[in-house]
Amino acid sequence: MKPQGQGRDDGHGAISAIRACARAKDLQGALDAFENLRSNGGVATPQVHNCFIEARLQCNDLNGALEHFRSIAASGTADVVTYNTVLKALLHLGRTEDAQKLLREMATRGLPASRVTFHELLNAEVSAGNQRAIWKVVDEMKAAGHAADAVTCSILSKCLKEGAHPWNIERVMGLVSELGGPVDEVLLSSVVEGCIRMKRLDLVTKVMEQLKEQDGSLKLSAPCYGSLIKACGQAGDVSRMWELWREMHQREVEATAITLGCMVDALVTNNHVKDAWKLLNEAYSNEKEKELVNTVIYSTVLKGFAWTKDTKSLFKVFDEMSERHIACNVITYNTMIDACARSGAMDRVAHLLGVMGKEGTMPDLVTYSSLIKGYALAGDVRRGFQVLEEMKTTGLQPDEIMYNLLLDGCSKEGMVNEALKLLQTMQSTGIKPSNHTLSILVKLLGRARRLEEAFKVVEDLTTRHGFKPNIQVYTTLIQACLNNRKLDRAMQVHDRMAGDSACRPDEKAYSVLVRGCLQANGVDEALRALRAAYRLDKSGKGWVPGVEVEVLADAMARLRAGSVAHREAAALLVSELKSQHGLEVETMVAGATRSGKSYARAGAPARRSHDGQRTR
């Protein structure tokens, strides 16, 4: 794009031409437009220079933009806008130190940094997660005479996320309280979302009260009500959710699909699925809100009934969608199939697959995984293998989850050879086995009295694929040894587990070991495992998993009924548990005897989950 020549002092014409070239990414045209202005005797004002620098940046000519900036900065022509333009570009490239130098240069040239300048710096530090630098910018901003405003607080609210230091909340809240005049609902939404991310739902009410004190007529939009409802839902405050929903309608704030979706999701999350369905139908019967009801909202209700295994209501909702011509997508069908799998209603899947076919909805990897899971749970793993082969004909490739589902089905049906063959197929297709895969195989081989193969598969897979056994694998291996009456091997596995710095034994692992020792009449081994569980030979330092109280009670009973040495060991154990961990063993044992329930001691480390595998 070649610009037309401008007349003398035609700065406005030059700016228009330069901007047009910038939009077209025509760097040479922008250069020519600028040169034409000067060659025709025009005056390059700061506005022209700023436009020219911006154009070079838009055309990805950073070096040229910086060179021109340096020339006009040296001549004293650069103004605050010039510096802000270059500073923003540097921050966008992650050159924070260069941007800070630019800020200091502005001060030396007598150009006060504007609020925009500080907001650019602040946003960059928040995006980078530099906690100390964030508040340093805020302090510098205040020192420069710029009080925090709603934009400042909205930027800062982005740093409110899980893992952030708690004092971030207090400082942000402090700035919000210092704001003069009414606070807009955009800021309120930002702060509320920040509290949700930090899992500090207790602050949501505080924020609302604080803002209402400043502006009793604070008007909230539908999205803001959605954020508040979501926060109350996560806090389990269902009554407050309904208060907000009613308040929104009383103030004649029109709900959006997102707001309705937040309310339905919050109800489902809090096990009020039927109320969610009722609300959905109330919205559908309201002419103003009928169009808000969509596939996503219906799918949320379907998931709720799937979780509760209420297949009767599930299919009623599904039929209702069909009657109202609410489109079903693959997620909808996957939810239905997963519900059938969970509730043992795989006989209803054929109908769903037929409807999917008529609607032209293609099954995806999750669909096939749900089918395999359902058949595996129903004890028909061979049908699961058929689904796997059917899926391959569509071009989809199985992933680790799918292989693990089939392996688990083989384990439940004792199909060892089929499982080992499947493992080979899994590896040959490039799918890396995980610790969950190992746990399934060890359990299967242990039950089949093929203990040596279990050890071999652990060694082979961890070596070949470069990972270490986790606590689930160790626990399963210990159980396999005990099932095969190999107490000495179980203790060897324990010693390896205890010496593995990458593994942290938990209560379940030690409970399995101690219980197995007692069942095998290995009282001495049970005692050694107990002492290890409570780290009594290491002064109780570090992670202290302990054991289930029923297991401890059984162990104490066996020790006290044994030899003199065992009785003395029991007395010493009681003493050390009291002195090192503050445990009242007699009280615990008595409580376990009366109730038969586990005893959760105060201050005990949280148990680690044995779920092992994520689910779809």
N, C-alpha and C positions, 0 to 999 in steps of 0.2 A: 504494500500500500504506500504510494508516494504522495506526501502531503503537498498541497498547494502553497505557494509562497505567501507569507503573512506580511502585512504592512507594518510600518514602524510602530513599536509599542503594542503590537497586537498579541498581548499575552494570553488573552482569553482564547483566541483562535489557535494558538500553539498548544494550549492545554487540551482543547477539544481534539486536535489532531493526534497528540501524543496518546491520549486515552483511547482513541479509536485504534491506534496501532497496537497498544497494549492488549486490548480485547482480542485482536486478531493474532496475537503473538508475533507481531511484525517488529522485531527489534531494530532492523535497519531503518524502517519507516519512522520509528520513534526518534532514532538518532538524527535522521534527516530533518524531521520537524523541529527538533531543538536547534540544530545548526542553522536552519533557515531563519529562525527567529533572530538569532544573533547576527547573521550575515546581512539581514535586512535592517539592522539598526535597532531591533527590538530590545526591550529590557527584560532580562530573565529575573523575575521576582522570586521570592522564596516559594510562592505557590507553584511557579513553573518548575523550579528545581525539585520540589517535593513530588510533583506529578511525574517528572522525568525519572527520578530515582524509583518511584513505585512501578513505573513502566518497565524499567530494567529488571526489577525483581520479578515482575509478572512474566517476563520473558526468560526467566532463569539465568539472568546475567548478574549474579551476585557480586563477582569481582568488579564489574563495571559500575554497579550501584555503589559499592563501598568506595571505589576510587573517586567517583564524582562527589560522594558525600564528604570525603576527606578534603577535597579541594574547596568546597564551599564552606566547610567547617573552619578551615584555616583562614578563609577570607572574612569570616564573621557573618556570612549570609545565612547559614543554617539556623532555623528556629526550632522551637519545641516540637512541632509537627515533624520536622525533618528527623530529629533524633528519635522520636517515637516510631517512625516508619522503619528506620534501620534497626532499632532495638527489637521491634517485633519480629523482623526477619531473622535476626541472630538467635532470638529465643526459639523460634520455630525450628531452627537447625540444631538446637541443643547447645548453643554456644553461650551458656549462662555467664561465664566469667567475662567474656567480651562485652556482653550486655551490661554487666555491673561496671566495667571500666567506662563504658559510654555514659552511664548514669553519673559517675564521678566527674567525667569531663564536662557534662552539662553544668554541674555546680560551679566548676572553675571558670566557665565562660559566662556565668551569671544568668543562666537559663534555668529557672526553677522547674523541676520535674512535675508534670501534671498528674492528676488522678489517673488518667489513662495510662501514663507511663508505669505507675506503680501497679496498676491492675494487670498490665501485661507481664510484669515481673512476677507478681503474685501467682498468676495463673500458671506460669511456667514452673514455679517451685512446687505448687500443688500437684501438677501433673507428674513431676519427677519424684514426688513423695519426700522432699527434703524438709523434714519437720522443723528443724531449727531455722533454716533459711526462710521458711514461710513467715514465721513470726518476726524475723529480723526485718523483712520487707514491710510488714505491718507497722512495726515501730518506726522505721525510717519514714514511712508515709505519714504517720502522725506528727513526727518531728518536722516534716515539711509543711505542716499546716493543713493536711487533708484528713479530715475525720472519716472513719469508716462509714460507708453507706450501704444500701441494700445490695448493690453489685458486689462490693467487697465481701459481704457476708455470704452471698450466694456462691462466690468463688471458693471461699473458705469451707463452705459446707461440703464441698467435694472431697476434702481431706478427712471427713468423718466416715471412716470405714473400719471394718473389723481389723483389729491388730494395732490401730492407731493409739497413741498414748491418751489415757483418760483426760489429762488436762486440756487436750484439744477441744473437748466438748465444752468445758467450763469457759475457755477463752472465747470460743465462738459465741456461746450463749451470752457472755459478758458484752461482746460487741453488739449483738442483736439488741440487748436491753438498752444500750447507749444510743441507739438510732433515734434521731429526732423525727417526729411526724409519724404517720401511719406506715405500717409495714405491708408491702404488697404480698399477695397470696403466692406469687412465684417463689419469693424468699421462704415463705412458710413451708411450701412443698419441698424446697431444697433442704431445709433444716430437718424436716420430718424424715425425708428419705435418708439423710445422713444418720439420724438416730437409729433408723431401722438397720442400716448397714453395720453400725457399731453394736447392734443388739442391745441398745440402751433404750428399750421401749418405755422405761419409767420416765424418761425425759420428755416424751411426746406430750403428756398432760401438762408438764411444766411449761413447755413451749407455748401451748395453747393458752394457758392462763396468763402467761407473760404478755403475749401479744394482745389478748383481749383487754388487759389492763391499760395498754397504750391506746387502743382503739376499740372501744366497745362495739362499734358497728362494723367490725372487720367482716368483709364479704368474701366468702370462699367460693371458688369455682368448683365445677364437678371433678376435675382432675385432683384438686387439693383434697376434696372429700374422699376420693379414692385412695390417696396416700394415707390419710388418717385411718380409714377403715382397714387398710392393709396392716397398718401398725397395730391397731387394736386386735386384729385377727391373730397376728403373731404373738401378741401378749395373752391371747386366750380370753379377752374381754368381750364376750359376745353381746352382753347387754349394751355396752358402749357403742358397739358396731351398729346396733339397731337405733340407738339414739341419734347417731350421726346420719343414718339413712333417713330417718323421719325428719330430722332438722333440715336436711337438704331439700326435701320436698316441701316442708313448711315455708322455707324461704324462697320457694319457687325457682330453685336452681335445677335446670334440666339435666337429667342424668345422661351420661354417654355410655357407649358400649363398654368402654374401659372401666368406668365407675361401677356399672352393673357387674362386670366381670370380677372386679375386686371384691364386691360384696358376696357374690356367689362362691368365689374361691375361698374367702375367709370363712364362710359358713361350712363349706365342705371340709376345710382343714380342721375345723373345730368339731367335726363329727355331727354336724347339723345338716345332713345331706337332704333330708326330706323338706326342711325349711328352705334350702337353696332351690329345690325343684319348685316349691310353692311360689317362691319369689319370682322365679323365671316365668312361671305361668301368669302371675299377676302382671308382670311387665308385658307379656305377650297380649294379654287381654286389654291393655291400655293402648289406645290408638297412637298416643304420643311416644310410647316406649316400645311398641311392637317391633319396630325396625332394629332395635338394639340387640334383640335376641339373635345370636348367631351360632355358627358351628362350634366356635371355641368355648362359649359359655355352656352349651349343651354337653360338650366333651368333658368339661369340668364336673358336671353333675354325674355323667357316666362314670368317671374315675372314682367319684365318691361311693357310688353303689358297688363298683368293682372292689374297692378296698374293704367294704363291709360284706362282700360276697353275697350281696342281695341280687341274685340274678333275675328274680321275678320283676323287681322294680327296674332293673337295668334294661330289660327288654321292653318294658312299658315305655320307658323314655325313648328308646330306639324307635319304637313304633310311632311314638308321638312326633319324632323328627320327620319320619317319612310322611305322615299325614299333613304336616305343616310345610312340607317341601324344604326343610332345612337340609342343606347339602351335608353329606357325610364324607369326610376325607379319610386318608389312610390312618391318621391318628385315631379317629373315631373307631374304625374297625379294629385297630390294634388294641384299643382299650377294651372293646367287647371280647375279643379273643383271649386277652390276658385274664379277664374276669372269669371266663369259662374255664381257663386253665387252673386258676386259683381255687375255684369252687367245685372242681370235678364235674363240670358240665360240658365235656368235649363233644357230646352227642349233638350239641346245638351249633357247633362250629361250621358244619357243612352248609347250613342255611346261610350263615354270614358270608362264607366264601362265595356262595352262589350269588348273593346280592352284590357283593363286591364286583364280581365278574360282569353282572348286568349293568352296573353303574360305570364300568370302565375304570375302576380304581385298581391300580396295580399293587400287589403285595410288595412290601419292602423287607429289608433284613430283619426289622423288628417283628414283622408279621410272622415270618418263618421261625424266628426265635421263640415267639410266644406259642406257636403250634408245637414245636419240639418240647418246650417246657411242659405244656399241658399233657402231651402223651407220656412224657417221662414221669410226671407226677401220677398219672393214671396207671402206671405200671405197664405201659405199652411202648417201650423204647424202640422196638422194631418198627413201629409206625413212624417214630421219630426219625429213624434212618431213612425211611422212604421219603419223608418231607425234605430231608437234606438233599437227596438225589433229585427230587422235583425242583428244588430251588436252584440247583446247579444248572439245570437246563434253561433257566431264565437268564443266565449270565451273572447272577449274583454269587459272590464268594462268601463262604462261612467265615465268621470271625472267632476269636477265642471264646467269647461268651457261648456261642452256639456249640462249639466242641465240648466245652465244660458241661453244658446242659446234658449232652448225650453221654458224656463220661459219667456224670452223676446218675443218669438213668441206668447205665450199665452196672454201676456200683450197687444200686438198690436191687437189681435183679441178679447180681452175682455173675455177670457176663464178663469174665476176666479176659479171655482171648479177644473178644470183640473190642474191649476197651483198649488193649495194647495195640491192636491193629489200627484203631482210630487214632491213637497217639502218634503212630508212625505217619499216618495220612496228614495229620495236623501239622507235623513238623516238615513234611515234604512239600507242603503248600506254602511254607514260609510263615506260619502262625507260631509265634513264640509261646510256649507253655509258661504259666505263672505259678506262684505258690499255691493258688487255689487249685490249679490242675494237679499239682503234686499231692495236695491233701486228699483229693478224691481218689487218686491212684493208690496212695498208701493205705487208705481205709479199705479199698477194695481188695488189695493184695493181702492185707492183714487178716481180713475176714476169710479169705480163701486159704489161709495157712501157708502163704507163700512169702514169708517174712524176708528171706534173703533177697527176693526180687524187689521187695519194697525198698530195702536199703539201696539196692543197685539203681533203681529208677531215680531215687533222690540224688545219688552221686552223679549219675549220667546227665540228668537234666540240668542240675545246677552248674556242673562243669561246662557242659556244651553251650548253655545259653547265658552264662555269666551272671548268675544271681545267687543269693544265699537263702537258705531255708528261713522262713519266718516262724513266729510262735505257733501259728496254726499247724504248720508242717511238723514241728517238733512234738506238739501235743498229740497229733494223730499217730506219729511214729511211736511215741511212748505207749499209747493205747494199743497199737498193733503188737508191740512186744509183750505187753501184759496179756492180751488176748491169746497169744501163743505161748504163754507161761514161760517167758524169757525175762525174768526179773532182772538178771544181771545186765542184759542188753538194754532194758529200760533205764537202768541207772547210768549206763554209759551214754545213752542219748541225753539224759539229764545233764551229765557233766559237760557234754559238748555244747548243749544249749546254754548252760550257765557261763561257759567260757567264750561264747560268741558275743562280741561287743556290739554287733549289729542287731541283736535280738534281746528283747526285754521280756523275760518270763512273766506270766500273769497268774492270777488266782486259779483260773480254770486248769492251766497246765499242772500246777502243783496239786490241785485237788484230785485230778486224774491220777497222778503219780502216787500220792499218799494212799488214796483209796485202793488202787491196784496192789500196792505193797501189802496192805492189810489183808486183802483178799487172798494173796499168795502166801500169807503167814510170814511175810518179811517185816517183822516188827522193827528190827534194827535199821533196815533200809527206809522204813516209814519215818523213823525218828530222824535219820540223816536228811531226808527230804523236807521234813517239817522245819528243821533248823535252817536249812537253806532257804525255805520259803519266807522265813522271817528274818533272814540274814543275821542270825544270832552269832555266827562265828566271824562276822565282819562288823561287829558293834552296831548292827542295825542301820548302817549308813546306806544312802542311796535308795533305789527303788525297793519297796517291801511289798511283794504281792500277797503274801499270806495264803490261807486256804479257806474254803467254805467252812462255816462253823460246825456243820454236821460232821464233816470229815475230821475236824479238830476234836470234836467230842468222841468220835469213834476211836481215834488214835489215843486219846487220854485214857479211855476205858481199857483198851488193850494193854497199854503200858502199865497201868495200875494193877492189872490182873496178872502181870507177868512176874519175872524174877525180881530179885532185890535190886539188881542193876537197873532194870527197867523202871521200877518204882522210883528209884532215886533220880533217874533221868526225867521222869514225869514231874517230880517236884522241882528240879532245876529248870525245866521248861516253863513251868508256871511262874517261877521267880523272875526269869529273864524276860518273859513276855510282859510282865508287870513293870519291871525296871526300865526296859528299853523302849517299849511301845505303849505303856500305860494300859495294857489289856487286862481286864479282870476275867481270867479264864474260867473260874468257877461260875461266875454270873453268866458268861456266854454259854457255857455247857448246859447249865440249868435251864436257860432260856430256850436253847435248841431242843432240849429234851421235852419241854412243855409244849412248844409251838410247832416244832419241826420245820421252822423257817430259818432262812439265812440271817446271820447277824451282821449288819453293816456298821462297822465301828467308825466313830467320828474321826475325820482326818485321814481315813484310809485312801490310798490312791485309787483313782477311778479305774474300773475294769476296762480292759480293752475288748473291743468287739470281736467275736469269732465269726462274723458274717463272711469275711474272706473275699467274697466276689460281689462286685456291683451288679445290679439287676437293671433291666431296661424298664 
